[in-house]
Amino acid sequence: MPKVISKSNTTTFWLMTFASSFFLLLIVSIVSQYYFGFEIVRMRNINSFRQMLANFILCSLPFLFFVSQIWRDAKLITIDTELKTICFRNRFSRIARQYDFDYFQGYVACYQSSKLGSKRVLYLINDEKYFRKISAFYYSNLGDLENSLTPMKYYGQQHFGILKSFRILFGMRIEIVETSAYRKLNK
């Protein structure tokens, strides 16, 4: 099998899309009720500009969070094992970025938990930074994607706390700890 193409975990994608749409509806409702007197969803306490602005900000923050999550993490991934390349294509803009396996130092695995449960996540590493994320929250065939990455170094299962999570989020360098699984696989 020379190419492995990601398959979307539709539950997560549609849940994030629904949440984004819900907060967008609230934002439109706030603006229409304040400026035009038209109620889409009845909002209380929109008598002054200050109250409207507070409600607008409170609805805009989760909307921006959900949209940025979908934009950043839900990509179409194609891994070509013969050419040893991996391509990330944005679902909305269709902009594609292709990398050779040699571009990455390797990859690590970890588990992220949420209210939907704990899911396996792979991070591709470049220059001691967690460069790209491949999460089971978004891809139903994570096992196939991981198997196609076998030519890369596997640094093992990583565990990190909130401080390291923020360092990853902001693209800072992180010390990569080689686990015992790494030493067994790469001897």
Summary of the structure (lengths in Angstrom):
residues: 187
radius of gyration: 20.5
end to end distance: 26.2
largest distance: 70.0
contacts: 501
relative contact order: 0.13
helix: 40%
strand: 28%
